[in-house]
Amino acid sequence: QVQLVESGGGLVQAGGSLRLSCAASEHTFSMYSMAWFRQAPGKAREWVATAAGLENTTAYAISVKGRFTISRDNAKNTVYLQMNSLKPEDTAVYYCGTSAPAYSGRIPDSLVSYWGQGTQVTVSS
């Protein structure tokens, strides 16, 4: 079973930046598409960004495009989410997840194979 561990969350003021990391204990990490999701209390989980495994492509939700950047280091089995210009509405628990390598855009929860435990991001006004 693939295990994913997120880190890098915390409290930041609006306009600030954070970088999240997701480390995978899997030698075939490069074969997966990796994605970031977030969920605020009382709301459904929301897709944020994807780094495809099959091709070197990325995709972003409209709400974060231009502010967030997803990247991956296959040698370290790690995917990152650089978050700039943070807004209070970005406050949520952020999760990373794996999916089939062909997926390069929005990935629904039903197609995620493995989930991390999440890391809390809180953005104050």
C-alpha positions as CSV (number, residue, x, y, z in Angstrom):
1,Q,0.0,0.0,0.0
2,V,1.3,3.5,-0.9
3,Q,1.7,5.8,2.1
4,L,1.6,9.5,1.6
5,V,2.6,12.1,4.3
6,E,1.9,15.8,3.9
7,S,3.8,18.6,5.6
8,G,4.3,22.3,5.5
9,G,0.9,23.6,6.6
10,G,0.5,26.3,9.2
11,L,-0.9,29.7,10.0
12,V,-0.1,32.6,7.6
13,Q,-1.5,36.1,7.0
14,A,-3.4,36.9,3.8
15,G,-0.9,37.6,1.0
16,G,1.7,35.3,2.5
17,S,3.1,32.0,1.1
18,L,3.5,28.4,2.2
19,R,5.0,25.4,0.5
20,L,3.4,22.0,1.1
21,S,5.2,18.7,0.6
22,C,3.8,15.2,0.1
23,A,6.3,12.4,0.4
24,A,5.4,8.9,-0.9
25,S,6.9,5.6,0.2
26,E,6.7,4.1,-3.3
27,H,9.4,3.2,-5.8
28,T,7.0,3.6,-8.7
29,F,6.1,7.2,-7.7
30,S,6.8,8.4,-11.2
31,M,4.1,6.2,-12.6
32,Y,1.4,8.1,-10.7
33,S,-0.4,11.3,-11.4
34,M,-0.2,13.3,-8.2
35,A,-2.8,15.8,-7.1
36,W,-3.6,18.2,-4.3
37,F,-7.1,18.6,-2.8
38,R,-8.5,20.7,0.0
39,Q,-11.5,20.5,2.3
40,A,-12.9,23.1,4.6
41,P,-15.2,22.2,7.5
42,G,-18.7,21.5,6.3
43,K,-17.7,21.5,2.7
44,A,-17.0,18.9,0.1
45,R,-13.4,18.1,-0.9
46,E,-12.2,20.3,-3.7
47,W,-9.6,19.5,-6.4
48,V,-6.7,22.0,-6.5
49,A,-4.0,20.9,-8.9
50,T,-2.5,17.9,-10.7
51,A,0.9,16.9,-11.9
52,A,0.5,14.1,-14.5
53,G,2.7,11.0,-14.4
54,L,2.3,10.1,-18.0
55,E,3.3,13.5,-19.4
56,N,5.1,16.5,-17.9
57,T,1.9,18.5,-17.6
58,T,0.1,20.4,-14.8
59,A,-3.4,21.6,-14.2
60,Y,-5.0,23.9,-11.7
61,A,-8.4,24.8,-10.4
62,I,-9.6,28.3,-11.5
63,S,-9.6,29.5,-7.9
64,V,-5.9,29.0,-7.5
65,K,-4.5,29.4,-11.0
66,G,-1.7,32.0,-11.1
67,R,-1.2,31.7,-7.3
68,F,-0.3,28.1,-6.7
69,T,2.3,25.9,-8.4
70,I,2.5,22.1,-8.3
71,S,5.8,20.4,-8.9
72,R,7.3,17.0,-8.3
73,D,10.7,15.5,-7.7
74,N,10.5,11.9,-8.8
75,A,14.0,11.1,-7.4
76,K,12.7,12.1,-3.9
77,N,9.2,10.6,-4.4
78,T,7.8,14.0,-3.4
79,V,5.2,16.4,-4.8
80,Y,5.0,20.0,-3.8
81,L,2.4,22.8,-3.7
82,Q,3.8,26.3,-3.6
83,M,1.1,28.6,-2.5
84,N,1.5,32.4,-3.0
85,S,-0.8,35.3,-2.4
86,L,-2.9,33.3,0.0
87,K,-6.4,34.3,0.8
88,P,-8.7,33.5,3.8
89,E,-10.8,31.4,1.5
90,D,-7.8,29.1,1.0
91,T,-8.1,28.0,4.6
92,A,-8.7,24.2,4.6
93,V,-7.1,20.9,5.2
94,Y,-4.9,20.0,2.2
95,Y,-4.5,16.5,1.0
96,C,-2.4,14.8,-1.6
97,G,-3.5,11.8,-3.5
98,T,-2.5,9.5,-6.3
99,S,-4.2,8.5,-9.5
100,A,-3.5,6.8,-12.8
101,P,-0.7,8.4,-14.8
102,A,-2.9,9.2,-17.7
103,Y,-4.9,11.8,-15.7
104,S,-3.7,15.3,-16.3
105,G,-6.6,17.6,-15.3
106,R,-9.2,17.6,-12.6
107,I,-9.4,14.3,-10.7
108,P,-12.5,13.3,-8.9
109,D,-12.3,11.7,-5.4
110,S,-13.5,8.4,-6.9
111,L,-10.4,8.0,-9.0
112,V,-7.9,8.7,-6.2
113,S,-6.1,5.5,-5.2
114,Y,-4.4,6.7,-2.0
115,W,-4.8,9.6,0.3
116,G,-2.5,11.3,2.7
117,Q,-3.6,12.3,6.2
118,G,-3.8,16.0,5.4
119,T,-2.1,19.2,6.7
120,Q,-4.0,22.3,8.0
121,V,-3.6,25.6,6.2
122,T,-5.1,28.6,7.9
123,V,-5.0,32.1,6.3
124,S,-5.9,35.0,8.5
125,S,-7.2,38.4,7.3
